[in-house]
Each structure stands twice: as structure tokens, then as C-alpha cells.
Amino acid sequence: MIIFGLLIVSYTGRLSQDINSISKYMNYLTKADFTHHLPDQVLNRDDEVGELGEYSKKMGDALNNLIRNDQLTGILNRSAGQKQLSRLISRANTEETRNVPLCVGMADVDFFKKVNDTYGHATGDEVLKKACQIMQKHLGDSGFVCRWG
């Protein structure tokens, strides 16, 4: 009977700990703080708490995507692009990377208003998406593309 009681105390302690982890994670999400993650012990559970953890993680990922990415093109939005650029500039100014080149480029789709006026906004949207895909393809993992305006 004592062993059974210890098992229950151990299980409820872990249950309470995992639910508390989910609560803390959700609190971080309300502050748009995406630096925290749910512990694997929560995500690996085979019960309702594990499902709640998975749903919370998916919601956090979706929210992070909405906040950081341009919804039309899927690339970083201006705010996220500025933060990424600031991080790269700071990293380029450290002692270890001082002699590593940093390249920044900007592009503009010439006569874009004319594309929208002549062919419609749906076609203009496709032009923007394709232009972003081409830039991202050529940059690969060595850079990033963001939508500035």
C-alpha cells in the first residue's frame, strides 16, 4: 500500500510539473517570447497532457510564423528582417568575425504599380512571390530575404 501511495505521489508530481511547464510556455507566447520551448518530457507523454503540449507547440509555431513572416510571400517581414540584420551586424563586429565579409543588398521590382494596374493584383502577388523565391533560392542558407515595403 505504501508503494502504491508513493507511485501516485510521484505521478501527480510529474503531472503537475508538466502542466506547469505548459502554462509557463503559454505565458511566454502571450509575450511573443519564442525563445522558450516545452520540455521533451511533456511532448513525449502518451496522454491528454502530451496532446495539450503538442497543440501548444503547434500554436506557438503558428503564432511565431504570423508575427515574423510576410503572409503573401512567406519571407521575413520588415520587423523580423530588421532584427535579423541587427544580429548579423552585431555578429560581424565581434573579434572572431571581424574579417568575415558581410553583404547587404536591396532590390526593387521596377514598374510594379504598372503590373498591378495592367494585369491585376493577383498577378502582382504572383510576381512578388516568384521574385522572393528566386532571391531566396540564390541566397540559400547563407542569407535571408525580407519584405521591406
C-alpha positions in Angstrom: 0.0 0.0 0.0 2.9 2.4 0.8 4.5 1.7 -2.6 1.1 2.4 -4.3 0.9 5.7 -2.5 4.4 6.7 -3.5 3.6 5.9 -7.1 0.6 8.1 -7.0 2.5 10.9 -5.4 5.3 10.5 -8.0 2.8 10.5 -10.9 0.8 13.5 -9.7 4.0 15.4 -9.0 5.2 14.8 -12.6 1.7 15.6 -13.9 1.6 18.9 -12.0 5.2 19.7 -13.2 4.3 19.0 -16.9 1.0 21.1 -16.7 3.0 23.9 -15.1 5.6 23.7 -18.0 2.7 24.1 -20.5 1.3 27.0 -18.5 4.8 28.8 -18.4 5.2 28.2 -22.2 1.8 29.7 -23.0 2.7 32.7 -20.8 5.8 33.2 -22.8 3.7 33.0 -26.0 1.4 35.8 -24.8 4.5 38.0 -24.6 5.7 37.0 -28.1 8.7 35.3 -26.5 9.6 32.4 -28.7 12.9 31.6 -27.1 11.5 29.1 -24.7 10.4 25.6 -25.6 8.4 22.8 -24.0 10.5 20.1 -22.4 10.6 16.8 -24.2 9.1 15.0 -21.2 5.9 16.9 -21.9 5.9 16.4 -25.6 6.7 12.7 -25.3 3.7 11.9 -23.0 1.1 9.5 -24.3 -1.9 11.1 -22.6 -4.0 14.3 -22.8 -1.2 16.4 -21.2 1.1 15.3 -24.1 -1.6 16.2 -26.6 -2.0 19.6 -24.9 1.7 20.1 -25.1 1.7 19.2 -28.9 -1.2 21.6 -29.5 0.6 24.3 -27.6 3.8 23.8 -29.6 1.9 23.9 -32.9 0.1 27.1 -31.7 3.4 28.7 -30.8 4.9 27.8 -34.1 1.9 29.2 -36.0 2.0 32.4 -33.9 5.7 32.8 -34.5 5.1 32.4 -38.2 2.4 35.0 -38.2 4.5 37.5 -36.3 7.7 37.0 -38.3 6.7 36.3 -41.8 5.0 38.2 -44.6 1.8 36.3 -45.2 1.9 36.8 -49.0 5.5 35.7 -49.8 6.4 33.7 -46.7 9.7 35.6 -46.3 10.6 37.6 -43.2 8.6 40.8 -42.7 10.2 44.1 -42.2 10.3 43.9 -38.4 11.8 40.4 -38.3 14.2 41.4 -41.1 15.5 44.4 -39.2 16.1 42.2 -36.1 17.9 39.6 -38.2 20.0 42.3 -39.9 20.9 43.8 -36.5 22.0 40.4 -35.2 24.2 39.9 -38.3 25.8 43.3 -38.0 26.5 42.7 -34.3 28.0 39.3 -35.0 30.1 40.8 -37.8 31.6 43.3 -35.3 32.9 40.6 -32.9 36.5 39.8 -32.7 36.1 36.3 -34.2 34.2 37.5 -37.3 35.7 41.0 -37.8 37.4 40.0 -41.1 34.4 38.0 -42.5 32.6 39.9 -45.2 29.0 41.0 -44.7 26.9 41.9 -47.7 23.6 43.7 -47.7 21.5 44.2 -50.8 18.2 45.7 -51.6 16.0 45.1 -54.6 13.0 46.8 -56.1 10.6 45.5 -58.6 10.6 48.2 -61.3 7.2 49.4 -62.5 5.4 47.2 -60.1 2.4 49.5 -59.9 2.1 49.1 -63.7 2.0 45.3 -63.3 -0.8 45.6 -60.7 -2.7 48.2 -62.8 -2.4 46.3 -66.1 -2.7 42.7 -65.0 -4.4 42.9 -61.6 -3.3 42.4 -58.0 -3.5 38.6 -58.2 -0.8 38.7 -60.9 1.2 41.3 -59.0 1.1 38.9 -56.0 2.4 36.1 -58.1 5.2 38.4 -59.4 6.2 39.2 -55.8 6.1 35.6 -54.7 8.2 34.5 -57.6 10.8 37.3 -57.1 11.1 36.3 -53.5 11.5 32.6 -54.4 14.3 33.4 -56.9 16.2 35.6 -54.4 15.9 33.0 -51.6 17.0 30.2 -53.9 20.1 32.0 -54.9 21.0 33.0 -51.3 20.4 29.6 -50.0 21.3 29.2 -46.3 24.0 32.0 -46.5 21.5 34.8 -46.2 17.9 35.9 -45.9 15.3 37.8 -47.8 12.8 40.1 -46.1 10.0 42.3 -47.4 10.7 45.9 -46.6 7.8 47.8 -48.2 
